[in-house]
């Protein structure tokens, strides 16, 4: 009976460790995909500022799906010089992970 109790405790610990590592992998996988998407979005805004001389009517917020996770995003572009040669771009992504809200923010500066 002691052997069965020790064995069952070992199985529970292994199972719990496996689930924890699986959740960690899922978190970092989503984070890496989100970082790649943010780089593309920043490049898109920079391209519109440099070559089209303005932001146009592009979307400033929305949702995207990475895997089966719904991620909301918001972007703001503000001029930081009187001649509108320098801009500050803030991009934020946020989603729910279990019982907590995950937020990733990136700020960059663009000179035209």
Secondary structure, 3 states (H helix, E strand, C coil): CHHHHHHHHHHHHHHHHHHHHHHHHHHHHHHHHHHHHHHHHHHHHHHHHHHCCCCCCCCCEEEEEECCEEEEEEEEEEECCCCCCEEEEEEEEEEEECCEEEEEEEEEEEEC
